[in-house]
Every structure is written in C-alpha cells, then in structure tokens.
C-alpha cells in the first residue's frame, strides 16, 4: 500500500495540484483516516491533500504548506482522475 501512496504523493507534487483526502483514499481503496495516518507528519510534499470543503490541508501551518500549493485553483475531487492517470 505504501508504494501506491508514494505514487500518488509523487504525482501530486509533479502536477502541483491539490487533491481531496476522499478522492485519494477512494482511489487507493482505503479510508481517508487510514490515508492520513499513512502520510504521517505534516510536511510540504503531502500538503497537496486537502479538505473537500475548504480546499486547505488540515492543521498545517503556512511553513508546512508547499510553496506552490495555490498555483492553481483546480482540486482533484474524483478518485477516477487518479485511477486513470496513475493506472491504480
């Protein structure tokens, strides 16, 4: 499972696009809570995972957010996008 999570993290960092926890978890076949646990501590490379309501990473300080987090207003909200782009 960690390999798939790493694949998603690397993809989001490459495309510099936010993604909801729900979409990523569904694409991976785990719960959003399990995904949060697997991601570990708050850091820039995983700040792309955001709340569907606010579009913000939860409980992150400005220093922990990726510098390009708001490069685009686009947010991946559907698991199908990750499944298609990453062959999950």
Rosetta blueprint (number, residue, H / E / L):
1 X L
2 X H
3 X H
4 X H
5 X H
6 X H
7 X H
8 X H
9 X H
10 X H
11 X H
12 X H
13 X H
14 X H
15 X H
16 X L
17 X L
18 X E
19 X E
20 X E
21 X H
22 X H
23 X H
24 X H
25 X H
26 X H
27 X H
28 X H
29 X L
30 X L
31 X L
32 X H
33 X H
34 X H
35 X H
36 X H
37 X H
38 X H
39 X H
40 X L
41 X L
42 X L
43 X L
44 X H
45 X H
46 X H
47 X L
48 X L
49 X E
50 X E
51 X L
52 X L
53 X L
54 X L
55 X L
56 X L
57 X L
58 X L
59 X L
60 X L
61 X L
62 X H
63 X H
64 X H
65 X L
66 X L
67 X L
68 X L
69 X L
70 X L
71 X L
72 X L
73 X L
74 X L
75 X E
76 X E
77 X L
78 X L
79 X H
80 X H
81 X H
82 X H
83 X H
84 X H
85 X H
86 X H
87 X L
88 X L
